[in-house]
Amino acid sequence: MSKHTINLTVNGKRRTLDVQSNELLIDVLRDRLYLTGTKYGCGIAECGACTVLHGDRSVMSCLVPAVAADGWEITTSEGLAKDGELTPVQESFVNLGAIQCGFCTPGMVVTSTALLRENPDPDEAYVKDYLRGNFCRCTGYVAIVQAVLDAAGKMKGAAAT
Protein backbone atom coordinates (compact mmCIF):
# COMPACT_ATOMS: atom_id res chain seq x y z
CA MET A 1 0.00 0.00 0.00
CA SER A 2 1.17 3.48 -0.73
CA LYS A 3 1.10 6.28 1.81
CA HIS A 4 -0.30 9.73 1.16
CA THR A 5 -0.09 12.91 3.20
CA ILE A 6 -3.46 14.60 3.64
CA ASN A 7 -4.53 17.84 5.28
CA LEU A 8 -7.86 18.07 7.05
CA THR A 9 -9.55 20.59 9.28
CA VAL A 10 -11.46 18.56 11.87
CA ASN A 11 -13.66 20.36 14.37
CA GLY A 12 -11.76 23.56 13.64
CA LYS A 13 -8.28 22.07 14.08
CA ARG A 14 -5.88 21.67 11.19
CA ARG A 15 -4.46 18.14 10.90
CA THR A 16 -1.77 16.66 8.67
CA LEU A 17 -1.74 12.87 8.50
CA ASP A 18 -0.02 10.13 6.57
CA VAL A 19 -2.66 7.62 5.46
CA GLN A 20 -2.68 4.40 3.49
CA SER A 21 -4.36 4.48 0.09
CA ASN A 22 -7.06 2.07 1.32
CA GLU A 23 -7.71 3.77 4.68
CA LEU A 24 -11.21 5.11 5.27
CA LEU A 25 -12.12 8.47 6.76
CA ILE A 26 -14.04 6.82 9.61
CA ASP A 27 -10.92 4.91 10.63
CA VAL A 28 -8.82 8.07 10.60
CA LEU A 29 -11.38 9.89 12.74
CA ARG A 30 -11.87 7.06 15.24
CA ASP A 31 -8.49 5.33 15.40
CA ARG A 32 -6.06 8.15 14.71
CA LEU A 33 -7.84 11.26 16.01
CA TYR A 34 -9.79 9.43 18.76
CA LEU A 35 -13.11 11.03 17.76
CA THR A 36 -15.21 8.03 18.69
CA GLY A 37 -18.57 9.79 18.44
CA THR A 38 -18.52 8.79 14.78
CA LYS A 39 -19.72 5.18 14.92
CA TYR A 40 -18.98 2.25 12.64
CA GLY A 41 -22.30 0.59 11.96
CA CYS A 42 -22.77 -1.15 8.64
CA GLY A 43 -19.78 -0.13 6.53
CA ILE A 44 -21.97 0.33 3.43
CA ALA A 45 -23.64 3.72 4.10
CA GLU A 46 -26.98 2.19 5.02
CA CYS A 47 -27.28 3.11 8.74
CA GLY A 48 -25.99 6.68 9.09
CA ALA A 49 -24.00 6.00 12.28
CA CYS A 50 -20.81 7.27 10.63
CA THR A 51 -22.24 10.60 9.43
CA VAL A 52 -20.01 13.67 9.59
CA LEU A 53 -20.31 17.12 8.06
CA HIS A 54 -18.14 18.10 5.11
CA GLY A 55 -18.79 21.82 5.20
CA ASP A 56 -22.58 21.92 5.63
CA ARG A 57 -23.21 18.64 3.79
CA SER A 58 -23.61 15.31 5.57
CA VAL A 59 -21.44 12.44 4.33
CA MET A 60 -21.07 8.81 5.35
CA SER A 61 -17.47 8.52 6.47
CA CYS A 62 -17.46 4.73 6.13
CA LEU A 63 -17.34 5.06 2.34
CA VAL A 64 -14.91 7.96 1.98
CA PRO A 65 -11.29 7.05 1.33
CA ALA A 66 -9.18 9.27 3.57
CA VAL A 67 -7.12 10.41 0.56
CA ALA A 68 -10.33 11.73 -1.04
CA ALA A 69 -10.94 13.91 2.03
CA ASP A 70 -7.68 15.82 1.54
CA GLY A 71 -8.43 19.51 2.07
CA TRP A 72 -11.85 18.90 3.62
CA GLU A 73 -13.31 20.78 6.54
CA ILE A 74 -15.00 18.14 8.70
CA THR A 75 -17.24 18.45 11.73
CA THR A 76 -17.92 15.38 13.83
CA SER A 77 -20.49 15.12 16.59
CA GLU A 78 -17.78 16.21 19.05
CA GLY A 79 -17.33 19.46 17.14
CA LEU A 80 -20.94 20.66 17.14
CA ALA A 81 -21.11 22.18 20.64
CA LYS A 82 -19.21 25.42 21.13
CA ASP A 83 -17.53 26.28 24.42
CA GLY A 84 -19.42 23.48 26.14
CA GLU A 85 -22.80 24.83 25.05
CA LEU A 86 -25.04 22.37 23.24
CA THR A 87 -26.56 23.28 19.90
CA PRO A 88 -30.35 23.55 19.64
CA VAL A 89 -30.38 20.12 17.93
CA GLN A 90 -28.39 18.53 20.75
CA GLU A 91 -30.55 20.22 23.40
CA SER A 92 -33.76 19.05 21.76
CA PHE A 93 -32.50 15.47 21.45
CA VAL A 94 -31.71 15.45 25.18
CA ASN A 95 -34.83 17.25 26.36
CA LEU A 96 -37.30 15.27 24.24
CA GLY A 97 -35.86 11.82 24.91
CA ALA A 98 -34.60 11.26 21.37
CA ILE A 99 -31.57 9.47 22.84
CA GLN A 100 -31.94 5.86 23.89
CA CYS A 101 -28.91 3.58 23.64
CA GLY A 102 -26.93 6.39 22.01
CA PHE A 103 -25.38 4.41 19.16
CA CYS A 104 -27.26 6.21 16.39
CA THR A 105 -27.41 9.54 18.22
CA PRO A 106 -24.22 11.16 16.89
CA GLY A 107 -25.14 10.36 13.28
CA MET A 108 -28.74 11.47 13.83
CA VAL A 109 -27.64 14.76 15.40
CA VAL A 110 -25.10 15.46 12.64
CA THR A 111 -27.62 14.63 9.91
CA SER A 112 -30.28 16.75 11.64
CA THR A 113 -27.81 19.64 11.79
CA ALA A 114 -27.24 19.36 8.03
CA LEU A 115 -31.00 19.13 7.49
CA LEU A 116 -31.66 22.38 9.39
CA ARG A 117 -28.83 24.18 7.62
CA GLU A 118 -30.38 23.16 4.31
CA ASN A 119 -34.00 23.80 5.34
CA PRO A 120 -34.47 25.81 8.55
CA ASP A 121 -38.27 25.40 8.47
CA PRO A 122 -39.00 21.73 7.69
CA ASP A 123 -42.29 19.96 8.20
CA GLU A 124 -42.65 16.48 9.65
CA ALA A 125 -42.69 14.76 6.25
CA TYR A 126 -39.49 16.53 5.21
CA VAL A 127 -37.71 15.50 8.42
CA LYS A 128 -38.79 11.87 8.03
CA ASP A 129 -37.63 11.79 4.43
CA TYR A 130 -34.29 13.47 5.18
CA LEU A 131 -33.52 11.06 8.03
CA ARG A 132 -34.45 7.95 6.04
CA GLY A 133 -30.79 6.89 5.78
CA ASN A 134 -30.25 6.96 9.55
CA PHE A 135 -31.40 3.92 11.46
CA CYS A 136 -32.44 3.79 15.10
CA ARG A 137 -33.49 0.54 16.67
CA CYS A 138 -34.62 2.01 20.00
CA THR A 139 -36.88 5.06 19.70
CA GLY A 140 -39.24 4.40 16.83
CA TYR A 141 -38.27 7.82 15.41
CA VAL A 142 -41.18 9.78 16.93
CA ALA A 143 -39.00 11.53 19.51
CA ILE A 144 -36.24 12.09 16.95
CA VAL A 145 -38.59 13.83 14.48
CA GLN A 146 -40.06 15.89 17.34
CA ALA A 147 -36.55 16.90 18.44
CA VAL A 148 -35.63 18.11 14.95
CA LEU A 149 -38.83 20.13 14.66
CA ASP A 150 -38.30 21.53 18.17
CA ALA A 151 -34.75 22.56 17.28
CA ALA A 152 -36.01 24.24 14.11
CA GLY A 153 -38.45 26.25 16.22
CA LYS A 154 -35.71 27.25 18.69
CA MET A 155 -33.41 28.30 15.88
CA LYS A 156 -36.14 30.29 14.18
CA GLY A 157 -36.97 31.98 17.49
CA ALA A 158 -33.31 32.79 18.13
CA ALA A 159 -32.95 34.27 14.64
CA ALA A 160 -35.98 36.51 15.22
CA THR A 161 -34.50 38.08 18.34
Phi and psi in degrees as a GROMACS rama.xvg file:
@    title "Ramachandran Plot"
@    xaxis  label "Phi"
@    yaxis  label "Psi"
@TYPE xy
-93.6092  151.224  SER-2
-100.285  147.927  LYS-3
-134.382  143.964  HIS-4
-95.1161  127.241  THR-5
-122.748  154.652  ILE-6
-119.391  128.478  ASN-7
-131.279  153.317  LEU-8
-112.693  114.732  THR-9
-118.471  118.874  VAL-10
52.0131  39.966  ASN-11
85.8201  -4.22792  GLY-12
-107.51  131.038  LYS-13
-75.6168  132.65  ARG-14
-130.993  138.866  ARG-15
-120.497  124.951  THR-16
-135.8  146.591  LEU-17
-94.6336  123.615  ASP-18
-126.307  154.386  VAL-19
-76.5641  154.705  GLN-20
-64.6462  -22.8467  SER-21
-102.824  8.4297  ASN-22
-79.2361  138.378  GLU-23
-94.4866  153.245  LEU-24
-57.3368  -42.4006  LEU-25
-58.483  -38.6413  ILE-26
-68.9387  -36.9525  ASP-27
-63.8431  -46.5617  VAL-28
-62.9585  -47.9056  LEU-29
-77.6724  -49.3549  ARG-30
-90.2132  -25.1457  ASP-31
-103.78  -38.5212  ARG-32
-102.293  -2.77427  LEU-33
58.7716  34.4412  TYR-34
-97.6225  81.5434  LEU-35
-85.1642  3.75218  THR-36
-65.0416  -32.4115  GLY-37
-73.6942  116.974  THR-38
-98.6097  147.691  LYS-39
-94.7096  114.864  TYR-40
-107.958  -78.0112  GLY-41
-104.074  -28.1616  CYS-42
79.2609  3.77114  GLY-43
-132.157  23.5599  ILE-44
59.0718  36.3506  ALA-45
-105.715  -19.2174  GLU-46
-109.969  -22.1227  CYS-47
82.3406  -0.552912  GLY-48
-64.8354  -24.1457  ALA-49
-96.7789  13.2302  CYS-50
-65.9175  133.261  THR-51
-132.48  166.885  VAL-52
-96.9829  133.978  LEU-53
-112.446  98.5757  HIS-54
69.0465  -122.113  GLY-55
-101.755  -0.194078  ASP-56
-97.4948  136.321  ARG-57
-82.4959  138.623  SER-58
-136.365  150.27  VAL-59
-88.5792  108.854  MET-60
-70.8126  -12.5032  SER-61
-74.0191  -14.6712  CYS-62
-108.547  -5.22519  LEU-63
-93.5327  116.613  VAL-64
-62.9711  136.712  PRO-65
-56.4752  -36.9778  ALA-66
-62.8981  -29.0625  VAL-67
-73.2815  -19.6115  ALA-68
-89.5218  5.28626  ALA-69
-55.4831  126.454  ASP-70
88.9934  -5.52573  GLY-71
-72.1122  152.881  TRP-72
-105.926  117.154  GLU-73
-118.571  138.319  ILE-74
-121.06  125.216  THR-75
-98.8548  176.975  THR-76
-58.6445  -32.1634  SER-77
-66.952  -22.3703  GLU-78
-94.8023  1.81293  GLY-79
-75.6907  -47.0869  LEU-80
-69.4316  144.916  ALA-81
-117.804  128.025  LYS-82
51.886  39.2796  ASP-83
76.8138  3.28765  GLY-84
-99.7287  123.28  GLU-85
-64.7405  150.625  LEU-86
-75.7376  164.376  THR-87
-56.7414  -35.6815  PRO-88
-64.917  -48.14  VAL-89
-61.1211  -45.2142  GLN-90
-57.9377  -46.5933  GLU-91
-65.5993  -38.4226  SER-92
-61.0658  -42.6527  PHE-93
-68.3239  -51.8723  VAL-94
-67.4971  -28.974  ASN-95
-102.017  10.4558  LEU-96
68.7567  32.2878  GLY-97
-84.2948  6.5866  ALA-98
-114.295  122.338  ILE-99
-113.627  -97.4451  GLN-100
-72.7909  -24.9699  CYS-101
94.1797  -8.89745  GLY-102
-64.6665  -44.9016  PHE-103
-83.7807  -14.6308  CYS-104
-56.0253  -48.8659  THR-105
-57.6896  -45.2506  PRO-106
-64.6615  -40.0301  GLY-107
-63.2021  -43.9939  MET-108
-66.4703  -42.8671  VAL-109
-64.6684  -45.1509  VAL-110
-63.5767  -40.9584  THR-111
-64.7762  -35.1693  SER-112
-63.2796  -45.6893  THR-113
-61.985  -42.1151  ALA-114
-55.9191  -50.3562  LEU-115
-73.1139  -22.3175  LEU-116
-73.2437  -35.4796  ARG-117
-76.4475  -41.1207  GLU-118
-139.9  94.8635  ASN-119
-71.3854  -6.78189  PRO-120
-133.451  61.7626  ASP-121
-79.0069  158.08  PRO-122
-101.377  175.735  ASP-123
-58.3891  -42.0627  GLU-124
-63.0628  -40.2389  ALA-125
-62.9553  -45.2162  TYR-126
-61.3025  -46.9311  VAL-127
-59.9651  -42.4233  LYS-128
-66.8682  -43.0848  ASP-129
-64.7232  -36.7396  TYR-130
-87.1402  6.29142  LEU-131
-60.4814  -21.4409  ARG-132
-91.4873  3.34295  GLY-133
-112.314  121.341  ASN-134
-101.186  137.917  PHE-135
-129.85  129.554  CYS-136
-100.086  -0.0922033  ARG-137
-107.333  -45.1231  CYS-138
-91.97  -19.9959  THR-139
76.4805  7.87227  GLY-140
74.861  -17.1052  TYR-141
-59.0965  -50.7036  VAL-142
-65.8071  -33.6387  ALA-143
-65.4498  -47.9643  ILE-144
-62.0807  -43.226  VAL-145
-60.983  -39.5397  GLN-146
-64.2833  -41.2996  ALA-147
-65.2144  -44.469  VAL-148
-65.0916  -38.2561  LEU-149
-63.0209  -45.2592  ASP-150
-62.1238  -39.3359  ALA-151
-60.3892  -43.1555  ALA-152
-63.3606  -43.0369  GLY-153
-62.472  -42.3447  LYS-154
-68.2775  -38.2776  MET-155
-65.4275  -42.0575  LYS-156
-63.7371  -40.5514  GLY-157
-66.2542  -36.2384  ALA-158
-70.0753  -28.2245  ALA-159
-77.3428  -20.0766  ALA-160
